[in-house]
Amino acid sequence: MTLKLLAVSAALIAFTVTGAVIPGVCDEVSRASPVRVAAASQQAAPDFTGINNWFNSKPLSIADLRGKVVLVDFWTYGCVNCVNTLPHVTGLYAKYKDKGLVVVGVHTPEFPFERSAANVQAALKRHGITYPVAQDNDSKTWNAYRNQYWPAQYIIDRSGKIVFQHAGEGSYDQIDRTVARLLNVDS
């Protein structure tokens, strides 16, 4: 029994020290392993579907955004990795919103308390988010994108095709350069 307890303790310490993610328990992407597809599948971007609330905007659709470069950012306010990316997303929006970039945050909750519209609204205020945010409580837009991670960014070109996707923290310069290239401006 003591040997078994020692083995379990060692395994827990190993998970804690290495920052390992236990599949099915935590679906957040660790900082060390971003998922990146520089030239995404060039598939048409799915529409925003099953949205419970829109903040900072009237309801949007991908068709309405044709001719614009769009960054779709999947996040939830209870995810530390998501919160760490927000200054970069809001900075990108501030930098390029007058040049044709539209950022749409898709708040897809992981936990029940994140489903509250009042809590989402408070998070938008706390983080200075002024771009449109869709509340995706039933994960319908999440599923339409076949998304698996918080946070995740999808860049959509002017014709409505996904040309870049990234999951997790990081790759901020690459995201900036991709947006700048699509907008034909200097980054």
Disulfide bonds with the S-S distance in Angstrom:
none
